[in-house]
Structure formats: C-alpha cells, structure tokens
Amino acid sequence: IAVRTGGHAYSGTSSTSSNNIQLDLSGAYNDWDYDAQTGLLRLGISYSLLEFNTRLRQAGLFMPTGQCYNVHVGGHVQT
Ligand SMILES: Cc1cc2nc3c(=O)[nH]c(=O)nc-3n(C[C@H](O)[C@H](O)[C@H](O)COP(=O)(O)OP(=O)(O)OC[C@H]3O[C@@H](n4cnc5c(N)ncnc54)[C@H](O)[C@@H]3O)c2cc1C
C-alpha cells in the first residue's frame, strides 16, 4: 500500500505497480483551525503548498516551505 498526497516523491515511494493499492489523500483532510490567541494552527494534510500559502497569507501568517506549488503538506512534512 502506497500513501500519496502530492505525488512528487523523488524516489517513487507514493507510487505502486498494478496489483497494489494507492491511497490518494489529496482531497481527504482539509481541516483548518487557527487560534489567533495562541498562534496555533492545526490543519489537514491535503493542502497543496499553493493552497496552504494562500490561506496563510490571507490570515497574515508565513511559514517557509519548498518551492513546488503542487507538493502537498502531507508528503512535504513526511519527507
Ligand atoms: C519541483 C520540486 C521542487 C521542490 N522543492 C523543494 C524545496 O524547495 N524544499 C523542500 O524541502 N522540498 C522540495 N521538494 C521536495 C518535496 O518537498 C518532496 O518531494 C515531498 O515529499 C513531496 O511531497 P508530495 O506530497 O508531493 O509527495 P508524495 O509523493 O505524495 O509523498 C512523499 C512521501 O510522503 C509519503 N506521504 C504522503 N502523504 C503522506 C501522509 N499523509 N502521511 C504519511 N506519509 C505520507 C509518501 O508515501 C511518500 O513517501 C521539491 C519537489 C519538487 C517536485
């Protein structure tokens, strides 16, 4: 079983051959909960970096990330 969010793993670890199972989580976990009092942001792993950075900017927040906008939070954080 291979787990995938953005699908950009350099080593192919989120891909499978034909008789296996790929869990595509790119649309599964989109929670977003920001507490302005504590500064704590909890979010699901399905955001692309473009979506993530767009929402951060709308909230006046910033976090350094990689440059590929279609890498997703799940794969980026795992790696
Ligand atoms: C053009 C380009 C530019 C890049 N630039 C940078 C950069 O500037 N800085 C940087 O740090 N990296 C950079 N990267 C590397 C990128 O961050 C990693 O390849 C990242 O792992 C890709 O994440 P993904 O979600 O697209 O990949 P995926 O292929 O979906 O996942 C990557 C790995 O994480 C696992 N995984 C995925 N989702 C989950 C999950 N929800 N739970 C547990 N495991 C999971 C997968 O099984 C796989 O092993 C770049 C990649 C590309 C293609």
The ligand as a Gaussian input file, in Angstrom:
#p B3LYP/6-31G(d) Opt

LIG

0 1
 C        9.780000      20.872000      -8.434000
 C       10.027000      20.468000      -6.981000
 C       10.627000      21.374000      -6.118000
 C       10.861000      21.031000      -4.783000
 N       11.414000      21.958000      -3.958000
 C       11.612000      21.660000      -2.655000
 C       12.127000      22.648000      -1.750000
 O       12.413000      23.789000      -2.148000
 N       12.264000      22.300000      -0.443000
 C       11.950000      21.042000       0.020000
 O       12.059000      20.778000       1.229000
 N       11.481000      20.090000      -0.828000
 C       11.300000      20.372000      -2.135000
 N       10.811000      19.416000      -2.975000
 C       10.657000      18.043000      -2.465000
 C        9.260000      17.770000      -1.957000
 O        9.009000      18.553000      -0.796000
 C        9.194000      16.281000      -1.571000
 O        9.424000      15.502000      -2.714000
 C        7.853000      15.942000      -0.939000
 O        7.965000      14.690000      -0.282000
 C        6.736000      15.849000      -1.965000
 O        5.516000      15.765000      -1.301000
 P        4.208000      15.272000      -2.108000
 O        3.027000      15.424000      -1.198000
 O        4.122000      15.921000      -3.445000
 O        4.642000      13.762000      -2.388000
 P        4.052000      12.336000      -2.204000
 O        4.708000      11.582000      -3.323000
 O        2.569000      12.301000      -2.141000
 O        4.632000      11.874000      -0.779000
 C        6.025000      11.884000      -0.460000
 C        6.295000      10.813000       0.603000
 O        5.491000      11.059000       1.759000
 C        4.593000       9.978000       1.987000
 N        3.297000      10.561000       2.361000
 C        2.497000      11.315000       1.570000
 N        1.420000      11.718000       2.243000
 C        1.525000      11.191000       3.493000
 C        0.704000      11.250000       4.648000
 N       -0.458000      11.924000       4.647000
 N        1.108000      10.598000       5.763000
 C        2.292000       9.909000       5.766000
 N        3.106000       9.821000       4.697000
 C        2.735000      10.464000       3.570000
 C        4.527000       9.210000       0.676000
 O        4.204000       7.842000       0.871000
 C        5.940000       9.408000       0.139000
 O        6.837000       8.512000       0.765000
 C       10.527000      19.737000      -4.313000
 C        9.912000      18.817000      -5.173000
 C        9.652000      19.178000      -6.497000
 C        8.972000      18.183000      -7.405000

